[in-house]
């Protein structure tokens, strides 16, 4: 006597087509998407997108080392058929007398603006995230929603009020970078608090309870338990904030008031072409100089950046 299979294929009446086995596991949407992205077609598409994304940067690098006469008369791709190399553009940009001044005079300004503009919101946002995710106090969720909602406030709405607060004050005269630091920190606080709060909420509560059983207070828990675990999230946001502040032009122009002593690199880069556009060929070298520091920061913190982005995306 033959034994029928446990889950025979069901055949539609009047047709030889078999219906799907109800016991067979179905592929989820995530599995299907992963299969498409890891297939040969997905890999080829990713390579094409990466090449197209990189071509403008390559063109900028090639144009920055070409003589002025060739930049003005031919495209950067002609370098490969008729190569000519010069560093005159970089010498003029860094140490020469371009229309808006040498960039080397403003490179330090950008560093002085960017480093505190990144550290200040991180310090306060980390403490705020701890208060919102660990501490228990009345109205905590309501205040967090208000802080989160501040992200929708356009930056341009608060520029003039902040400028009126700092303009003409003794603090602004004693610390010329103070207004720029406060502006960047204020604009970054809502997003930083939101991201760090979400990361901190994923940390098991049992870990905190074990530290409290051992006699640790909130300061010890924050410094010895939370901060080491928050390194990926802090590094991820630090990269975002550093790139934002370094490449910012609007806030720098608004709060430096045209003072060459405190203006950032981007302010001078925007004027490098000259009043009549006669020095536009220097923009290629100037743009490449401006991306050196962000590139170093991103490459040095890349592993933390990836970990911070993936944090909390997978449970278990």
Buried (B, 14 or more C-beta within 10 A) or exposed (E): EEEEEEEEEEEEEEEEEEEEEEEEEEEEEEEEEEEEEEEEEBEEEEEEEEEEEEEEEEBBBBBBBBBBEBBEEEEBEBBEEEEEEEEBBBEBBBEBEBBBBBBEBBBEBBBBBBBBBBBBBBEBBBEBBBBBBBEEEEEEEEBBEEBBEBEEEEEEEBBEEBBEEBEEEEEBEEEBBBBBBBBBBBBBBBBBBBBBBBBBEEBEEEEBEEBBEEEBEBEBBBEEBBEEBBEBBBBBBBBBBBBBBBBBEEBBBBBBBEEEEBBBBBBBBBBBBEEEEEBEBBBBBBBBBBBEBBEEBBEEBEEBBEBBEEBBEEEE
